[in-house]
């Protein structure tokens, strides 16, 4: 049962204030503990942001790894971009390819020849039956069959049934089109396959003989891409106009029949742009770390306090910077002629921890010694990126950042438990003191009553 108190009524002691002061003094250590929890939470948040930035850095470095064909970028030019162009990766060999395009891959389009006055007209007035739309050829052929009921199934309903058929999984699109005019309409059922090439894009239309309106049809057949490359004797046939399996690292984009010369060469500008992404991403990390590593000395009323940044009490960030710089500075090329290190590519470090790139020097070095530049860039990227690289050791599950955050979380739990334990003890102490002061007030009150009674008796004897 709670104790109702009127502090100091009998004794004159302000017990409530006294108890509050004692409890506050005993719990003052919890203020420091809560501040420590806030600091650990802030450190974990900062580590999470650092992790995000490291992953962004890894993404722009990854393209330079040996396994990804990285290194010096390549570019492709075409003598006739209306016929063919190319997209190239860093692994492509500098060369020139003469292409002759005989035909490009295309989809098929077809329609029944019967004319209708509106999209709401019935497909057939002559009879009922099935209409089969065959898409593809050989083993890839799929037959889509839709039933037509005489004087019931409209053109719109028929097209919708084709498009929603369970066998039509992105193979063909049916529509109702007016190839006439509004005053003289000529509605037709039109079918367009959705894949290029004959294997998946060919089209055939058939209807039961009872549906006389659909006895005749017109089809523009699907075609394969057919082209040749000078020096390769046989014609090359593909189902698509994007061809990436003929020349390693090169994807040809065929546009129309004709001839074009595709030239592949080193791309110093593209390489410099790609490496600038690394410089910017890394310098962003350095700036973030510098900002959160600060220790500020605050003086107030002749007392000095150190205010720590979110990352000031961990070595995770500093260790990463050291490992990254080591990989940057130690990477070399054994086979380079004029480029054997990052310094010869125009890469340097600054006093504030950032790195700089002399873009003109970088481009010149790449142009003069692409093999050496590739070896240096590959070596650096392999050391920093990928599952064996520096970054992964920090960002992986149970990596350095993960373990640091887990350690902080465990410390937060321990501190929280300590705070709760002290609060339980002080709650018990408060209850004990309140009861003690309540008894004191009772005793003092009784003594005062007895004193008053005794004074009255003595007064009566005078």
C-alpha positions in Angstrom: 0.0 0.0 0.0 1.3 3.4 -1.0 2.3 5.8 1.8 0.6 9.2 1.9 3.2 11.8 3.0 3.1 15.4 4.0 6.8 16.0 4.0 8.1 17.6 7.3 4.8 18.4 8.8 5.9 17.1 12.2 9.6 17.0 12.0 10.2 20.1 9.9 12.4 17.9 7.6 11.7 18.2 3.8 12.1 14.4 3.4 10.9 14.3 -0.3 13.6 16.7 -1.4 16.2 14.9 0.7 15.2 11.6 -0.8 15.2 13.0 -4.4 18.7 14.4 -3.8 20.1 11.1 -2.5 18.6 9.1 -5.4 19.8 11.7 -7.9 23.3 11.5 -6.5 23.3 7.7 -6.7 21.9 7.6 -10.2 24.2 10.3 -11.5 26.5 7.6 -12.9 23.7 6.5 -15.2 23.9 9.8 -17.0 27.4 8.9 -18.1 26.2 5.4 -19.0 23.4 6.8 -21.2 25.9 9.1 -22.8 28.1 6.1 -23.6 25.1 4.3 -25.1 24.4 7.3 -27.3 28.0 7.4 -28.4 27.9 3.7 -29.3 24.7 4.1 -31.2 26.2 7.0 -33.1 29.3 4.9 -33.9 27.2 2.1 -35.3 25.2 4.5 -37.5 28.5 6.0 -38.7 29.9 2.5 -39.4 26.7 1.6 -41.4 27.1 4.7 -43.5 30.8 3.9 -44.0 29.8 0.4 -45.1 27.4 1.9 -47.7 30.1 4.1 -49.0 32.6 1.2 -49.2 30.1 -0.8 -51.3 29.7 2.1 -53.6 33.5 2.3 -54.0 33.7 -1.4 -54.7 31.1 -1.1 -57.4 33.1 1.4 -59.4 36.4 -0.5 -58.9 34.9 -3.9 -59.8 34.9 -3.2 -63.6 38.7 -3.0 -63.5 39.2 -6.5 -62.0 40.9 -9.1 -64.2 38.0 -11.5 -64.0 35.7 -8.9 -65.5 38.1 -8.1 -68.3 38.9 -4.8 -66.7 41.7 -2.5 -67.3 41.9 0.0 -70.1 38.6 0.8 -71.7 38.0 0.2 -75.4 35.8 2.0 -77.9 34.2 1.0 -81.2 33.5 3.2 -84.2 31.5 2.3 -87.4 32.0 3.5 -90.9 28.2 3.3 -91.3 26.3 3.3 -88.1 23.0 2.9 -90.0 24.1 -0.6 -90.9 26.0 -1.8 -87.8 27.6 -0.6 -84.6 29.3 -2.3 -81.7 29.6 -2.2 -77.9 32.9 -3.4 -76.6 34.3 -4.5 -73.2 37.8 -3.9 -71.9 38.8 -7.4 -72.9 38.2 -6.7 -76.6 41.3 -6.8 -78.8 42.2 -3.7 -80.9 41.2 -4.7 -84.4 39.1 -3.8 -87.4 36.2 -6.0 -88.7 34.5 -5.6 -92.1 30.9 -6.7 -91.8 28.4 -7.4 -94.6 24.8 -7.6 -93.4 22.6 -9.6 -95.7 19.5 -9.4 -93.5 18.5 -8.4 -90.0 16.4 -10.3 -87.6 12.8 -9.3 -87.5 9.5 -10.4 -86.1 6.5 -11.7 -88.2 3.3 -9.8 -88.8 0.1 -11.3 -90.3 -3.6 -10.8 -90.7 -6.6 -12.5 -92.1 -7.8 -10.9 -95.4 -11.5 -10.6 -94.5 -12.7 -7.0 -94.2 -15.0 -5.9 -91.3 -16.9 -2.7 -90.7 -16.2 -2.3 -87.0 -14.2 -3.9 -84.2 -17.5 -5.0 -82.7 -18.4 -7.1 -85.7 -18.7 -10.8 -85.4 -15.6 -12.7 -86.5 -17.9 -15.2 -88.4 -21.4 -15.4 -89.5 -20.8 -18.5 -91.5 -19.9 -21.0 -88.9 -18.2 -21.9 -85.6 -14.8 -23.5 -85.0 -11.2 -23.0 -83.9 -8.6 -20.5 -85.0 -5.0 -21.5 -84.5 -2.1 -19.0 -84.3 1.2 -20.9 -84.6 4.3 -19.0 -83.3 7.9 -20.1 -83.8 9.1 -23.1 -85.7 10.5 -26.6 -85.1 10.9 -27.5 -81.5 10.1 -23.9 -80.4 6.7 -23.8 -82.1 3.7 -23.0 -79.9 0.1 -23.3 -81.1 -2.5 -20.9 -79.6 -6.0 -22.1 -80.3 -9.1 -19.8 -79.7 -12.7 -20.9 -80.3 -15.0 -18.7 -82.4 -18.8 -18.9 -82.1 -20.7 -17.8 -85.1 -22.7 -14.5 -84.6 -21.3 -14.3 -81.1 -17.5 -13.8 -80.9 -16.5 -10.2 -81.9 -13.2 -9.0 -83.2 -12.4 -7.3 -79.9 -13.3 -10.4 -77.9 -11.2 -12.6 -80.2 -8.1 -10.4 -79.9 -8.5 -10.3 -76.1 -8.8 -14.1 -76.0 -5.6 -14.5 -77.9 -3.7 -12.1 -75.7 -4.9 -13.8 -72.5 -4.5 -17.4 -73.6 -2.4 -19.4 -71.2 -0.1 -20.7 -74.0 0.6 -17.1 -75.1 3.4 -16.3 -72.8 4.7 -13.1 -74.4 4.8 -14.7 -77.8 2.3 -12.8 -80.0 0.1 -9.8 -79.7 -3.3 -9.7 -81.4 -5.1 -6.4 -82.2 -7.9 -5.0 -84.3 -6.8 -2.3 -86.7 -8.6 -0.1 -89.2 -6.6 0.1 -92.4 -9.3 2.0 -94.1 -10.8 5.4 -93.2 -13.5 6.5 -90.8 -15.9 6.9 -93.7 -14.9 3.6 -95.4 -13.6 1.4 -92.6 -11.6 -1.8 -93.2 -11.0 -3.6 -89.9 -8.7 -6.5 -89.8 -7.3 -9.0 -87.2 -3.6 -8.3 -86.9 -1.0 -10.5 -85.3 2.6 -9.5 -84.4 5.1 -11.9 -82.9 7.2 -10.5 -80.0 10.5 -12.3 -80.7 12.9 -11.8 -83.5 14.1 -14.7 -85.7 12.4 -17.7 -87.2 12.8 -20.1 -84.2 10.5 -18.1 -81.8 9.2 -15.3 -84.1 7.7 -17.2 -87.1 4.0 -16.9 -87.6 1.3 -19.1 -89.2 -2.5 -18.6 -89.2 -5.2 -21.3 -89.7 -9.0 -21.5 -89.2 -11.5 -24.4 -89.4 -13.2 -24.6 -92.8 -16.5 -23.7 -91.3 -15.2 -20.2 -90.7 -15.1 -19.1 -94.3 -14.3 -15.4 -93.4 -10.9 -16.5 -92.2 -9.9 -18.8 -95.1 -7.2 -16.5 -96.4 -4.4 -14.6 -94.7 -1.3 -12.5 -95.5 1.9 -12.9 -93.5 5.2 -11.0 -93.5 7.5 -13.8 -92.3 10.0 -13.5 -89.5 13.7 -13.4 -90.5 17.1 -14.2 -89.0 20.1 -11.9 -88.9 22.5 -13.1 -91.6 25.9 -11.4 -91.9 29.5 -12.2 -92.7 32.8 -10.9 -91.4 35.7 -10.6 -93.8 38.2 -13.4 -93.0 35.5 -15.7 -91.8 34.3 -17.7 -94.8 30.8 -18.8 -93.8 27.8 -16.6 -93.3 26.7 -16.2 -89.7 23.1 -16.6 -88.8 21.5 -15.4 -85.5 18.0 -15.0 -84.1 18.7 -11.5 -82.8 20.4 -8.3 -84.1 22.5 -8.1 -81.0 25.4 -10.6 -81.5 27.8 -11.1 -78.7 29.1 -14.6 -79.3 31.3 -14.2 -82.4 34.1 -11.9 -81.3 35.2 -12.0 -77.7 34.4 -8.8 -75.8 32.4 -7.4 -78.8 28.7 -7.1 -79.2 27.6 -6.2 -82.8 24.3 -4.3 -83.2 22.9 -4.9 -86.7 20.5 -2.4 -88.0 19.9 -3.0 -91.8 21.4 -4.7 -94.8 24.7 -3.2 -96.1 28.4 -3.0 -95.3 30.2 -1.4 -92.4 33.7 -1.4 -90.9 33.9 -1.7 -87.1 37.1 -0.4 -85.6 38.1 -1.2 -82.0 40.7 0.9 -80.2 42.0 1.9 -76.8 39.8 4.5 -75.1 42.0 6.8 -72.8 39.1 9.2 -72.2 36.7 6.4 -71.2 39.3 4.9 -68.9 40.1 8.2 -67.3 36.3 8.8 -66.7 36.0 5.4 -65.1 39.0 5.9 -62.8 37.7 9.3 -61.9 34.7 7.6 -60.4 37.0 5.7 -58.1 38.8 8.9 -57.1 35.5 10.6 -56.3 34.1 7.7 -54.4 37.3 7.2 -52.3 37.6 10.9 -51.6 34.0 11.0 -50.4 34.9 8.3 -47.9 38.0 10.2 -46.8 35.9 13.4 -46.3 33.3 11.4 -44.3 35.9 9.8 -42.1 37.8 13.1 -41.5 34.5 14.7 -40.5 33.6 12.0 -38.0 37.1 11.4 -36.6 37.3 14.8 -35.0 38.0 15.2 -31.2 36.8 18.7 -30.1 38.0 20.2 -26.8 35.2 22.2 -25.2 36.0 24.5 -22.3 33.3 25.8 -20.0 33.6 27.4 -16.5 37.3 26.4 -16.3 36.4 22.8 -17.1 37.5 21.1 -20.3 35.7 18.3 -22.0 36.6 16.2 -25.1 33.8 15.7 -27.6 34.4 12.7 -29.8 33.2 12.3 -33.4 31.2 9.2 -34.2 34.3 7.4 -35.6 36.9 8.8 -33.3 37.0 5.8 -30.9 37.3 3.1 -33.6 40.2 2.1 -35.8 38.1 0.5 -38.5 38.0 3.6 -40.7 41.7 4.3 -40.3 42.7 0.7 -40.9 40.7 0.7 -44.2 42.4 3.9 -45.4 45.8 2.5 -44.7 45.0 -0.8 -46.5 43.6 1.0 -49.5 46.6 3.3 -49.8 49.0 0.4 -49.5 47.2 -1.4 -52.4 47.2 1.9 -54.4 50.9 2.6 -53.9 52.3 -1.0 -54.1 50.6 -2.1 -57.3 53.0 -2.4 -60.2 53.3 -3.8 -63.7 56.1 -6.2 -64.6 55.4 -6.0 -68.3 54.8 -2.3 -68.7 57.1 -0.2 -70.9 56.3 3.3 -69.7 53.6 2.5 -67.1 54.7 0.3 -64.1 52.9 2.1 -61.2 50.0 4.3 -60.3 52.3 7.3 -60.1 53.1 6.9 -63.8 49.4 7.0 -64.4 49.2 10.4 -62.7 47.7 9.1 -59.4 49.0 10.8 -56.2 48.0 11.1 -52.6 47.3 14.4 -50.7 48.0 15.5 -47.1 44.4 15.3 -46.2 44.3 11.7 -47.2 42.5 12.1 -50.5 43.9 11.0 -53.8 44.3 13.0 -57.0 44.4 12.2 -60.7 46.3 14.1 -63.3 43.8 13.4 -66.1 46.0 14.5 -69.0 48.9 12.4 -67.7 46.6 9.5 -67.2 45.2 9.6 -70.7 48.7 10.0 -72.3 50.0 7.0 -70.2 47.1 4.8 -71.2 47.5 5.7 -74.9 51.3 5.1 -74.9 51.3 1.9 -72.9 47.8 0.3 -72.7 49.3 -3.1 -71.7 51.2 -1.6 -68.7 48.2 0.5 -67.7 46.0 -2.5 -67.8 48.3 -4.6 -65.6 48.5 -1.8 -63.0 44.8 -1.2 -63.0 44.0 -4.9 -62.9 46.4 -5.5 -60.0 45.0 -2.6 -58.0 41.4 -3.7 -58.6 42.1 -7.3 -57.8 43.7 -6.3 -54.5 40.9 -4.0 -53.4 37.7 -5.4 -55.0 36.1 -8.8 -55.1 35.8 -11.4 -52.4 39.5 -11.5 -51.8 39.9 -7.8 -51.9 40.4 -5.2 -49.1 36.8 -3.8 -49.2 35.1 -7.2 -48.8 37.0 -7.8 -45.6 35.2 -4.8 -44.1 31.7 -5.2 -45.7 31.1 -8.9 -45.7 28.9 -10.8 -43.1 31.0 -11.0 -40.0 33.6 -8.7 -41.5 35.4 -6.0 -39.6 32.4 -3.5 -39.7 29.9 -6.2 -38.8 32.0 -7.4 -35.9 32.6 -3.9 -34.6 28.8 -3.1 -34.7 28.1 -6.4 -32.9 30.6 -5.6 -30.2 29.0 -2.2 -29.7 25.5 -3.8 -29.5 26.7 -6.2 -26.8 28.3 -3.3 -24.9 25.1 -1.3 -25.2 23.1 -4.3 -23.7 25.6 -4.6 -20.9 25.4 -0.9 -20.0 21.6 -1.0 -20.3 21.5 -3.9 -17.9 23.7 -2.0 -15.5 21.5 1.0 -15.6 18.4 -1.0 -15.0 20.0 -2.8 -12.0 21.0 0.5 -10.4 17.5 1.9 -11.0 16.0 -1.2 -9.3 18.3 -0.6 -6.3 17.5 3.1 -6.1 13.8 2.3 -6.4 14.1 0.0 -3.4 16.2 2.6 -1.5 13.5 5.3 -2.2 10.8 3.0 -0.9 12.8 2.2 2.3 13.6 5.9 3.0 10.0 7.0 2.4 8.8 4.4 4.9 11.6 5.4 7.4 10.7 9.1 7.2 7.0 8.3 7.5 7.7 6.4 10.7 9.9 9.3 11.9 7.0 11.8 11.2 4.7 9.5 13.2 7.1 9.3 16.2 7.7 13.0 16.2 4.0 13.7 15.9 3.3 11.4 18.9 6.1 13.0 20.9 4.7 16.5 20.2 1.2 15.4 21.3 2.6 13.9 24.5 4.6 17.1 25.1 1.5 19.2 24.6 -0.5 17.0 27.0 2.3 17.1 29.6 2.5 20.9 29.3 -1.2 21.2 29.9 -1.0 19.0 33.1 1.9 21.0 34.4 0.1 24.2 33.7 -2.9 23.0 35.7 -0.7 22.3 38.7 0.6 25.9 38.9 
